[in-house]
Amino acid sequence: MSRLDLVSEDSQRVAEAIAAAIGVEVEIIDTDLVRVAGTGKVRNDVGSRLLRGFVNKHVLENKEPILISEAGYHKICLSCPLTGACFYKASIVYPIIAGGEVIGNISLIAFSEEQKATLCARAASFIEFIGRMADLIGAKVLEKEVMTEKMIVANQLNAVINSVDESVIAVNHEGVVTNFNLSAERMFGLPREEIINRRLEEYITGLPLAELTRGEEEFAPREFFAGVHGKKLHLLVTARPIIDSRGKQAGIVVTARDFKETSKLAYEIMSAQKVITFEEIIGQSPAIRELKARAAKIAGGNSTVLILGESGTGKEIFARAIHSASPRHARPFVAINCGAIPETLLESELFGYEEGAFTGARRGGKPGKFELAGQGTVFLDEIGNMSLYLQAKLLRVLQERQIERVGGSRVIPVDIRIIAATNNNLEEAIANGHFRDDLYYRLSVIPLVIPPLRERPEDILLLLDHYRRHYNRLLGKNVRGYQKQAQDCCLSYAWPGNVRELINAVEYAMNIEEGDLISLASLPPSVRESKPKGTGVFSAPAPGRWQTIEQMEKQAIAAALDHFGWTEEGKQLAARVLGISRATIYRKISRYRLTPYGRKKAEENRN
């Protein structure tokens, strides 16, 4: 919801009042170019998004009003498809600003020559007038936001008081208990009536009240072992000061949670993410059907899975589907991108750390993702980018199912399933000394290879149609399909970015297209201007009558490399023209033992 939506009714009343007073139409849009209010011809379009909005975009970006006296001929209009044929005659567009931020525009629009004459004749006074109206709307938004924020805070406080599930203990500056909620009664096994107005230390030991009451800042979560009736409770404790009207500390509020509950809390947060099943994975090609069937079979086990595939093929989606179909589906699914986090941070993210482990380490330490995933699944994406040091630590997790936090010596058992994924050639990385072979064998207990989109053309139309319908809902459009030329272009394109690139291409086309069918012109330039799969500027040797597909493939790759060169850049260009990834062309070169000298020698022998 945009900020202007808070005052949509007020905005509509302002628009109608302006239109009645000065005889032109009024339109108010938010920063997403969605009409919030409108009169006359645009009244029925309230709630819809502007298809073009070049002038509105300009005003939103520059924060300055503008007069368009000849709509369709102004320099801003030159990139618009309606240049010279705009259904507006003239307009004044003024930014609406609230708290120093542009939150939308208010426009005076002339649809007739009479309205245009009125607008242009009194442009200066109209600009000043709608500027004041814009200020009025901006002030209304700020007022509404303050009121909304106060209501939210009041509701939050009320919810905390009535439904908090943590143990909450309030004590005064002398350590006397002033509040003890129901969760605390259950956790400590102490009746509220018995402990209220008594010193906390008489009943519960191990909580450093002396340290807590001295501080004037929030006490970050820390682990403590509290003693109650001879029992020890492993707790995660937080303390916050109670400040009186003079700014002095009058006591503290201590909250405590069973330490094991941290994994449950992590799950509750993570489970808000969409659950993906195998039925939701789009694809009817034999390769995808076989892959889904195989993944469904191994989902019920506990073995480590290694998912291989080019970037954008959907490795994480398959990992989530495996988790959803596994006995661990009610536990957390924790995804970590090993290539996006620096090594020092990745170690503490995965394994956690103890207090004082390094400069800036949080007091009380912090559990890592392996702990928080308790009995769930950890998905390690881009595993090929993990350092050798962390590879050794991960190997121990796989072998012994236990970890040690950074800076700690305590061994912590973990019950998790690991699914790893990479778009790198791990065998090549092993040969280059960048990946441990023992870890590779541990990870690849069950390898799953996701084929690139170009190898399953049967799925392209399914994906195109699915995401067309998705963006119809998202953008409020009713595009019914694809023109044959656009469809043929998509089918012949190599999709080096795979499904992710296809999704982006459909989103691009849906935003550009104004008709009922997506045309070739609406596709991204990278798609519509590409050469069809399997074509290029080089000439491969003509296949012999009895040549196998492998021999033909070998000759095509060699011919492409001879044309573009055997350098790093040449291999990338050859891969692009052949419609395969860089990793694939390296794998094929190794498999067929291709060298520039070997090819020349073979040709000499034939001659």
C-alpha positions as CSV (number, residue, x, y, z in Angstrom):
1,M,0.0,0.0,0.0
2,S,1.3,3.5,-0.9
3,R,1.4,6.4,1.5
4,L,-1.3,8.2,-0.6
5,D,-3.7,5.2,-0.1
6,L,-4.0,6.4,3.6
7,V,-5.8,9.5,2.3
8,S,-7.4,8.2,-0.8
9,E,-10.9,9.5,0.1
10,D,-9.6,12.9,1.0
11,S,-7.6,13.0,-2.2
12,Q,-10.7,12.2,-4.2
13,R,-12.7,15.0,-2.5
14,V,-9.8,17.5,-3.2
15,A,-9.7,16.4,-6.9
16,E,-13.4,16.8,-7.4
17,A,-13.4,20.3,-5.7
18,I,-10.5,21.5,-8.0
19,A,-12.2,20.1,-11.1
20,A,-15.5,21.9,-10.2
21,A,-13.7,25.2,-9.4
22,I,-11.5,25.6,-12.5
23,G,-13.1,23.4,-15.2
24,V,-10.3,21.0,-16.0
25,E,-9.8,17.3,-15.0
26,V,-7.7,16.3,-12.0
27,E,-5.6,13.1,-11.5
28,I,-3.6,12.1,-8.4
29,I,-1.1,9.2,-8.7
30,D,1.3,7.5,-6.3
31,T,5.0,6.7,-6.8
32,D,4.0,3.4,-8.5
33,L,2.0,5.4,-11.1
34,V,-1.3,4.0,-9.7
35,R,-4.2,6.4,-9.8
36,V,-5.4,7.2,-6.3
37,A,-8.0,9.8,-7.3
38,G,-9.4,11.2,-10.5
39,T,-12.2,13.1,-12.2
40,G,-14.0,13.1,-15.5
41,K,-12.5,10.7,-18.0
42,V,-9.9,9.3,-15.5
43,R,-12.5,8.7,-12.7
44,N,-13.2,5.2,-13.8
45,D,-9.5,4.4,-14.0
46,V,-8.8,5.0,-10.3
47,G,-6.9,2.0,-8.9
48,S,-5.2,1.2,-12.2
49,R,-1.6,1.9,-13.2
50,L,-0.6,4.4,-15.9
51,L,0.6,2.5,-18.9
52,R,3.3,5.0,-19.8
53,G,3.4,8.0,-17.4
54,F,6.6,9.6,-18.8
55,V,5.7,13.1,-17.5
56,N,4.7,11.8,-14.1
57,K,8.0,9.8,-13.9
58,H,9.9,12.9,-14.7
59,V,8.2,15.0,-12.0
60,L,8.6,12.1,-9.4
61,E,12.3,12.0,-10.1
62,N,13.0,15.8,-10.3
63,K,10.6,17.0,-7.6
64,E,9.6,20.0,-9.6
65,P,6.3,20.9,-11.2
66,I,6.0,21.1,-15.0
67,L,3.6,22.6,-17.6
68,I,3.0,20.6,-20.8
69,S,1.3,23.1,-23.1
70,E,1.5,20.8,-26.2
71,A,1.0,17.2,-25.0
72,G,2.8,14.7,-27.2
73,Y,5.4,17.2,-28.5
74,H,7.3,18.1,-25.4
75,K,10.9,16.7,-25.2
76,I,9.8,14.4,-22.3
77,C,7.2,12.9,-24.6
78,L,9.6,12.0,-27.4
79,S,10.2,8.5,-26.1
80,C,6.5,7.8,-25.7
81,P,4.8,5.6,-28.3
82,L,2.0,8.2,-28.4
83,T,4.3,11.0,-29.5
84,G,2.3,13.4,-31.6
85,A,-1.0,11.5,-30.9
86,C,-1.5,12.0,-27.2
87,F,-5.1,12.0,-25.9
88,Y,-4.1,14.7,-23.4
89,K,-4.1,18.3,-24.9
90,A,-2.1,19.9,-22.0
91,S,-1.3,19.3,-18.4
92,I,0.2,20.7,-15.2
93,V,1.9,18.1,-13.0
94,Y,2.9,19.0,-9.4
95,P,4.8,16.7,-6.9
96,I,3.2,15.8,-3.6
97,I,5.8,15.9,-0.8
98,A,5.5,14.6,2.7
99,G,8.4,14.8,5.2
100,G,10.8,15.7,2.4
101,E,9.9,12.7,0.3
102,V,7.9,12.7,-3.0
103,I,4.9,10.4,-2.4
104,G,3.0,11.1,-5.7
105,N,1.8,13.7,-8.1
106,I,-1.3,15.9,-8.6
107,S,-2.1,16.8,-12.2
108,L,-4.5,19.2,-14.0
109,I,-5.4,17.7,-17.4
110,A,-7.0,19.3,-20.4
111,F,-8.8,16.8,-22.7
112,S,-10.4,19.5,-25.0
113,E,-9.2,22.6,-26.7
114,E,-11.4,24.7,-24.4
115,Q,-9.8,23.2,-21.3
116,K,-6.3,23.6,-22.9
117,A,-6.9,27.3,-23.4
118,T,-8.1,27.7,-19.8
119,L,-5.1,25.8,-18.5
120,C,-2.5,27.6,-20.5
121,A,-4.0,31.1,-19.9
122,R,-3.9,30.8,-16.2
123,A,-0.9,28.4,-15.8
124,A,1.0,30.5,-13.2
125,S,-1.9,30.8,-10.8
126,F,-3.0,27.2,-11.3
127,I,0.6,26.0,-10.5
128,E,0.5,28.0,-7.3
129,F,-3.0,26.7,-6.5
130,I,-2.3,23.0,-7.0
131,G,1.0,23.5,-5.1
132,R,-1.1,24.4,-2.0
133,M,-3.4,21.5,-2.6
134,A,-0.3,19.2,-2.9
135,D,0.9,20.6,0.5
136,L,-2.6,19.9,2.0
137,I,-2.5,16.3,0.8
138,G,1.0,15.8,2.1
139,A,0.1,17.2,5.5
140,K,-2.9,14.9,5.6
141,V,-0.7,11.9,4.9
142,L,1.7,12.9,7.7
143,E,-1.2,13.4,10.1
144,K,-2.7,10.0,9.2
145,E,0.7,8.3,9.5
146,V,1.2,9.7,13.1
147,M,-2.3,8.5,14.1
148,T,-1.8,5.1,12.5
149,E,1.6,4.7,14.3
150,K,0.1,5.6,17.6
151,M,-2.7,3.0,17.1
152,I,-0.1,0.4,16.1
153,V,2.0,1.1,19.2
154,A,-1.1,0.9,21.5
155,N,-2.2,-2.4,19.9
156,Q,1.3,-3.8,20.2
157,L,1.6,-3.0,23.9
158,N,-1.9,-4.4,24.5
159,A,-0.9,-7.6,22.6
160,V,2.3,-8.0,24.6
161,I,0.5,-7.6,27.9
162,N,-2.2,-10.1,27.1
163,S,-0.4,-12.7,25.0
164,V,3.3,-12.7,25.7
165,D,4.7,-16.3,25.7
166,E,8.0,-15.5,27.3
167,S,8.6,-15.5,31.0
168,V,8.5,-11.9,32.1
169,I,9.8,-10.9,35.6
170,A,9.8,-7.3,36.7
171,V,11.9,-6.3,39.8
172,N,12.5,-3.0,41.4
173,H,15.9,-1.5,42.2
174,E,16.1,-3.6,45.3
175,G,15.6,-6.9,43.4
176,V,12.0,-7.3,44.7
177,V,9.6,-8.9,42.2
178,T,6.8,-6.6,41.1
179,N,5.4,-8.7,38.2
180,F,5.6,-12.4,37.3
181,N,3.5,-13.5,34.3
182,L,1.8,-16.8,33.6
183,S,4.7,-18.0,31.3
184,A,7.1,-17.4,34.2
185,E,4.8,-19.4,36.5
186,R,4.9,-22.4,34.1
187,M,8.6,-22.2,33.4
188,F,9.8,-21.9,37.0
189,G,7.0,-23.8,38.7
190,L,6.4,-20.9,41.1
191,P,3.0,-19.5,41.9
192,R,2.8,-15.8,41.2
193,E,1.2,-15.0,44.6
194,E,4.1,-16.6,46.3
195,I,6.9,-14.7,44.7
196,I,5.4,-11.2,44.2
197,N,6.9,-8.7,46.7
198,R,9.7,-11.1,47.6
199,R,13.3,-10.9,46.6
200,L,13.9,-12.9,43.4
201,E,17.2,-14.4,44.6
202,E,15.3,-16.2,47.4
203,Y,13.6,-18.4,44.8
204,I,15.7,-18.3,41.6
205,T,19.5,-18.4,41.6
206,G,21.9,-17.9,38.7
207,L,20.4,-14.7,37.3
208,P,23.0,-11.8,37.8
209,L,20.5,-9.3,39.2
210,A,23.3,-7.2,40.7
211,E,24.9,-6.8,37.3
212,L,21.5,-6.2,35.6
213,T,20.3,-3.5,38.1
214,R,23.5,-1.5,37.8
215,G,23.2,-1.1,34.0
216,E,21.2,1.6,32.3
217,E,21.1,0.0,28.9
218,E,19.4,-3.1,27.5
219,F,21.0,-6.3,28.4
220,A,21.5,-8.3,25.2
221,P,20.3,-12.0,25.2
222,R,22.7,-14.3,27.1
223,E,22.7,-17.9,28.2
224,F,22.3,-18.7,31.9
225,F,21.7,-21.8,34.0
226,A,19.1,-20.8,36.6
227,G,18.5,-22.9,39.7
228,V,14.9,-23.5,40.9
229,H,14.1,-26.1,43.6
230,G,17.3,-28.0,42.9
231,K,16.7,-28.1,39.2
232,K,18.8,-26.3,36.5
233,L,17.1,-24.5,33.6
234,H,19.1,-23.6,30.4
235,L,17.7,-20.1,29.6
236,L,18.2,-17.3,27.1
237,V,17.8,-14.2,29.2
238,T,17.3,-10.5,28.2
239,A,17.0,-7.5,30.6
240,R,15.7,-4.0,30.0
241,P,15.8,-1.1,32.4
242,I,12.6,0.6,33.8
243,I,13.2,4.3,33.7
244,D,11.1,6.7,35.8
245,S,9.9,10.2,34.9
246,R,13.2,11.7,36.2
247,G,15.2,9.5,33.9
248,K,16.5,7.3,36.7
249,Q,16.5,3.5,36.7
250,A,13.6,2.2,38.9
251,G,14.1,-1.5,38.2
252,I,14.4,-4.0,35.4
253,V,12.3,-6.3,33.3
254,V,13.8,-9.7,32.8
255,T,12.6,-12.0,30.0
256,A,13.6,-15.6,29.8
257,R,13.0,-18.4,27.3
258,D,14.1,-22.1,27.2
259,F,17.2,-22.1,25.2
260,K,16.0,-24.9,23.0
261,E,13.0,-22.7,22.0
262,T,15.4,-20.6,19.8
263,S,15.2,-23.3,17.1
264,K,11.4,-23.2,17.4
265,L,11.4,-19.5,17.1
266,A,13.6,-19.7,14.0
267,Y,11.3,-22.2,12.4
268,E,8.3,-19.9,13.1
269,I,10.0,-17.1,11.2
270,M,11.2,-19.3,8.4
271,S,8.0,-21.2,8.0
272,A,6.3,-17.9,6.9
273,Q,8.0,-18.5,3.5
274,K,6.1,-20.2,0.8
275,V,6.1,-24.0,0.9
276,I,7.1,-25.5,-2.5
277,T,6.0,-29.0,-3.5
278,F,7.0,-31.1,-6.5
279,E,3.6,-30.5,-8.0
280,E,4.3,-26.8,-8.2
281,I,7.6,-27.2,-10.1
282,I,6.6,-26.4,-13.7
283,G,7.7,-28.8,-16.4
284,Q,6.4,-31.8,-18.4
285,S,9.5,-32.7,-20.3
286,P,10.8,-36.2,-19.8
287,A,13.9,-34.8,-18.2
288,I,12.0,-32.8,-15.6
289,R,9.4,-35.6,-14.9
290,E,12.3,-38.0,-14.3
291,L,14.1,-35.6,-12.1
292,K,11.0,-34.8,-10.0
293,A,10.3,-38.6,-9.6
294,R,13.9,-39.2,-8.5
295,A,13.9,-36.3,-6.1
296,A,10.6,-37.4,-4.6
297,K,12.0,-40.9,-4.0
298,I,15.1,-39.6,-2.1
299,A,13.1,-37.0,-0.1
300,G,12.1,-39.5,2.5
301,G,15.6,-40.4,3.5
302,N,18.3,-38.5,5.4
303,S,21.2,-38.7,3.0
304,T,23.0,-35.6,1.8
305,V,21.9,-34.3,-1.6
306,L,24.0,-32.4,-4.2
307,I,22.0,-30.4,-6.7
308,L,24.0,-29.5,-9.9
309,G,22.8,-27.1,-12.5
310,E,23.5,-23.8,-14.3
311,S,22.5,-20.5,-12.7
312,G,18.8,-19.9,-12.9
313,T,17.7,-23.5,-13.3
314,G,15.8,-23.6,-10.0
315,K,18.2,-25.5,-7.6
316,E,16.7,-23.9,-4.4
317,I,13.2,-24.7,-5.6
318,F,14.1,-28.4,-5.9
319,A,15.8,-28.2,-2.4
320,R,12.6,-26.7,-0.9
321,A,10.5,-29.4,-2.6
322,I,12.7,-32.2,-1.2
323,H,12.4,-30.6,2.3
324,S,8.6,-30.3,2.0
325,A,8.3,-34.0,1.0
326,S,10.6,-35.2,3.8
327,P,9.8,-36.2,7.4
328,R,11.5,-32.9,8.4
329,H,8.9,-30.8,6.6
330,A,7.6,-29.5,10.0
331,R,11.1,-28.2,10.9
332,P,13.1,-25.3,9.6
333,F,14.4,-25.0,6.0
334,V,17.5,-22.7,6.3
335,A,19.1,-21.4,3.1
336,I,22.6,-20.0,3.0
337,N,24.3,-18.6,-0.1
338,C,28.0,-19.5,0.5
339,G,29.1,-17.2,-2.3
340,A,27.4,-14.1,-1.0
341,I,28.9,-14.0,2.5
342,P,32.6,-13.3,3.3
343,E,34.4,-16.3,4.8
344,T,34.8,-14.8,8.3
345,L,31.1,-14.0,8.5
346,L,30.0,-17.3,6.9
347,E,31.8,-19.3,9.6
348,S,29.9,-17.5,12.4
349,E,26.7,-17.6,10.5
350,L,26.9,-21.4,10.1
351,F,28.5,-22.4,13.4
352,G,27.6,-19.5,15.7
353,Y,30.0,-18.0,18.2
354,E,30.7,-17.7,21.9
355,E,30.9,-14.5,23.8
356,G,34.3,-12.8,23.3
357,A,35.1,-14.9,20.3
358,F,36.1,-11.8,18.3
359,T,35.8,-8.0,18.4
360,G,32.2,-7.1,18.2
361,A,30.9,-10.5,19.2
362,R,27.5,-10.2,20.9
363,R,27.4,-10.7,24.7
364,G,26.2,-14.2,25.5
365,G,27.3,-15.5,22.0
366,K,25.0,-16.5,19.2
367,P,23.8,-19.9,17.9
368,G,24.5,-20.6,14.2
369,K,22.3,-21.8,11.4
370,F,23.2,-25.4,12.0
371,E,21.9,-25.1,15.6
372,L,18.8,-23.1,14.7
373,A,17.9,-25.6,11.9
374,G,17.2,-28.1,14.7
375,Q,16.1,-31.4,13.0
376,G,15.4,-29.4,9.8
377,T,17.2,-28.9,6.5
378,V,20.2,-26.7,5.7
379,F,20.5,-25.7,2.1
380,L,24.1,-24.6,1.2
381,D,23.9,-22.8,-2.2
382,E,27.0,-22.1,-4.2
383,I,28.9,-24.6,-2.2
384,G,31.7,-24.5,-4.8
385,N,32.7,-21.0,-3.5
386,M,33.3,-22.2,0.1
387,S,36.9,-21.8,1.3
388,L,39.0,-24.9,2.0
389,Y,39.0,-24.0,5.7
390,L,35.2,-24.1,5.9
391,Q,35.1,-27.1,3.7
392,A,37.1,-29.0,6.4
393,K,34.6,-27.8,9.1
394,L,31.6,-28.8,7.0
395,L,33.1,-32.3,6.5
396,R,33.2,-32.8,10.2
397,V,29.5,-31.8,10.4
398,L,28.7,-34.4,7.8
399,Q,30.8,-37.1,9.4
400,E,30.1,-36.6,13.1
401,R,26.9,-34.6,13.2
402,Q,28.3,-32.1,15.7
403,I,29.7,-28.6,15.7
404,E,31.8,-26.2,17.8
405,R,30.9,-22.6,17.9
406,V,33.6,-20.0,16.9
407,G,35.7,-19.3,20.0
408,G,34.2,-22.3,21.9
409,S,35.3,-25.8,22.9
410,R,31.9,-27.3,23.7
411,V,30.7,-29.9,21.3
412,I,27.1,-29.4,20.2
413,P,25.3,-32.3,18.5
414,V,23.1,-31.3,15.5
415,D,20.4,-33.3,13.8
416,I,20.1,-31.8,10.3
417,R,19.9,-32.8,6.7
418,I,22.2,-31.0,4.3
419,I,21.3,-30.2,0.7
420,A,24.1,-28.5,-1.3
421,A,24.0,-26.9,-4.7
422,T,26.4,-25.4,-7.2
423,N,26.7,-24.3,-10.8
424,N,30.5,-25.0,-10.7
425,N,32.3,-28.0,-12.0
426,L,33.4,-29.5,-8.7
427,E,35.5,-32.2,-10.3
428,E,37.4,-29.5,-12.1
429,A,37.7,-27.6,-8.8
430,I,39.1,-30.7,-7.2
431,A,41.7,-31.0,-10.0
432,N,42.7,-27.4,-9.5
433,G,43.0,-27.8,-5.7
434,H,40.0,-25.5,-4.9
435,F,37.7,-28.2,-3.5
436,R,38.2,-31.2,-1.2
437,D,37.7,-34.5,-2.8
438,D,36.6,-36.1,0.5
439,L,33.9,-33.4,1.0
440,Y,32.8,-33.9,-2.6
441,Y,32.2,-37.6,-2.1
442,R,30.3,-36.9,1.2
443,L,28.1,-34.3,-0.5
444,S,27.4,-36.2,-3.7
445,V,25.8,-39.2,-2.0
446,I,22.7,-38.5,-4.1
447,P,23.5,-36.1,-7.0
448,L,20.6,-34.4,-8.9
449,V,21.4,-32.7,-12.1
450,I,18.9,-30.0,-13.3
451,P,19.0,-29.7,-17.1
452,P,19.2,-26.2,-18.6
453,L,16.1,-24.8,-20.2
454,R,17.5,-25.2,-23.7
455,E,17.6,-29.0,-23.2
456,R,13.9,-29.2,-22.3
457,P,12.2,-27.0,-24.9
458,E,8.9,-28.7,-24.1
459,D,8.8,-26.7,-20.8
460,I,9.4,-23.3,-22.4
461,L,5.7,-22.8,-23.4
462,L,4.5,-24.0,-20.1
463,L,6.7,-21.5,-18.3
464,L,5.8,-18.7,-20.6
465,D,2.1,-19.2,-20.0
466,H,2.5,-19.7,-16.3
467,Y,4.4,-16.4,-15.8
468,R,2.1,-14.5,-18.2
469,R,-0.8,-15.4,-16.0
470,H,1.2,-14.5,-12.9
471,Y,2.1,-11.0,-14.2
472,N,-1.5,-10.6,-15.4
473,R,-2.6,-10.8,-11.7
474,L,0.3,-8.8,-10.5
475,L,0.0,-5.9,-13.0
476,G,-3.8,-6.0,-13.3
477,K,-3.7,-6.8,-17.0
478,N,-5.5,-9.3,-19.3
479,V,-2.8,-10.4,-21.8
480,R,-4.2,-13.6,-23.4
481,G,-1.1,-15.1,-24.9
482,Y,1.8,-14.6,-27.4
483,Q,1.9,-13.8,-31.0
484,K,3.4,-16.6,-33.1
485,Q,6.5,-14.6,-34.0
486,A,7.2,-13.9,-30.3
487,Q,6.5,-17.5,-29.3
488,D,8.8,-18.8,-32.0
489,C,11.5,-16.4,-30.9
490,C,11.3,-17.7,-27.3
491,L,11.4,-21.3,-28.5
492,S,14.5,-20.7,-30.6
493,Y,16.3,-18.6,-27.9
494,A,19.1,-20.4,-25.9
495,W,18.1,-19.0,-22.5
496,P,21.6,-18.8,-21.0
497,G,20.0,-17.5,-17.8
498,N,17.5,-20.4,-17.8
499,V,14.2,-20.1,-15.9
500,R,15.3,-17.0,-14.0
501,E,16.0,-15.2,-17.3
502,L,12.7,-16.4,-18.8
503,I,10.8,-15.0,-15.8
504,N,12.6,-11.6,-16.2
505,A,11.8,-11.6,-19.9
506,V,8.1,-12.2,-19.3
507,E,7.9,-9.5,-16.7
508,Y,9.6,-7.1,-19.1
509,A,7.2,-8.0,-21.9
510,M,4.1,-7.7,-19.7
511,N,5.1,-4.2,-18.6
512,I,5.8,-3.1,-22.2
513,E,2.9,-4.8,-24.0
514,E,-0.3,-2.8,-24.5
515,G,-2.3,-5.2,-26.6
516,D,-4.0,-8.5,-26.0
517,L,-1.0,-10.7,-27.2
518,I,2.7,-10.3,-26.4
519,S,4.4,-9.2,-29.6
520,L,8.0,-9.7,-30.7
521,A,8.6,-6.0,-30.2
522,S,7.7,-6.3,-26.5
523,L,10.3,-9.0,-25.8
524,P,13.7,-7.8,-24.3
525,P,16.2,-6.9,-27.0
526,S,18.6,-9.7,-25.7
527,V,15.9,-12.2,-26.6
528,R,14.4,-10.9,-29.8
529,E,17.8,-9.9,-31.4
530,S,19.6,-13.2,-30.5
531,K,20.5,-15.9,-33.1
532,P,18.5,-19.1,-32.9
533,K,19.9,-22.0,-30.9
534,G,22.5,-24.0,-32.7
535,T,23.4,-21.2,-35.2
536,G,26.4,-19.0,-35.4
537,V,28.8,-17.2,-37.7
538,F,31.2,-20.1,-37.9
539,S,30.9,-23.1,-40.2
540,A,31.1,-26.5,-38.6
541,P,32.2,-29.5,-40.7
542,A,29.3,-31.3,-42.5
543,P,28.5,-34.5,-40.6
544,G,29.3,-37.9,-42.3
545,R,26.5,-40.3,-42.9
546,W,27.3,-42.6,-40.0
547,Q,28.4,-40.0,-37.5
548,T,27.1,-40.2,-33.9
549,I,25.6,-37.2,-32.1
550,E,28.7,-37.1,-29.9
551,Q,30.9,-36.8,-33.0
552,M,28.8,-34.1,-34.4
553,E,28.9,-32.2,-31.0
554,K,32.6,-32.6,-30.8
555,Q,33.1,-31.2,-34.3
556,A,30.7,-28.3,-33.7
557,I,32.5,-27.3,-30.5
558,A,35.9,-27.6,-32.2
559,A,34.7,-25.5,-35.2
560,A,33.4,-22.8,-32.9
561,L,36.6,-22.6,-31.0
562,D,38.7,-22.5,-34.2
563,H,36.5,-19.5,-35.3
564,F,36.5,-17.5,-32.0
565,G,39.8,-18.7,-30.7
566,W,40.9,-21.0,-27.9
567,T,41.4,-18.1,-25.4
568,E,39.2,-17.6,-22.4
569,E,37.2,-14.9,-24.3
570,G,37.0,-17.2,-27.3
571,K,35.6,-20.1,-25.3
572,Q,32.9,-17.8,-23.8
573,L,31.9,-16.5,-27.2
574,A,31.8,-20.1,-28.6
575,A,29.6,-21.2,-25.7
576,R,27.2,-18.3,-26.2
577,V,26.8,-19.0,-29.9
578,L,26.4,-22.8,-29.3
579,G,23.7,-22.1,-26.7
580,I,25.6,-23.7,-23.8
581,S,27.1,-22.4,-20.6
582,R,30.8,-21.7,-20.0
583,A,31.0,-24.6,-17.5
584,T,29.5,-26.9,-20.1
585,I,32.0,-26.0,-22.9
586,Y,34.9,-26.5,-20.5
587,R,33.4,-29.9,-19.5
588,K,33.0,-30.9,-23.2
589,I,36.6,-29.8,-24.1
590,S,37.9,-32.0,-21.3
591,R,35.6,-34.9,-22.2
592,Y,36.5,-34.9,-25.9
593,R,40.2,-33.9,-25.1
594,L,40.0,-31.0,-27.6
595,T,43.1,-28.9,-28.2
596,P,43.9,-26.6,-31.1
597,Y,46.9,-28.7,-31.9
598,G,45.0,-32.0,-31.8
599,R,42.4,-30.7,-34.2
600,K,45.0,-29.5,-36.7
601,K,46.8,-32.8,-36.4
602,A,43.6,-34.7,-37.1
603,E,43.0,-32.6,-40.2
604,E,46.5,-33.2,-41.4
605,N,46.1,-37.0,-41.0
606,R,42.8,-36.9,-43.0
607,N,44.6,-35.1,-45.8
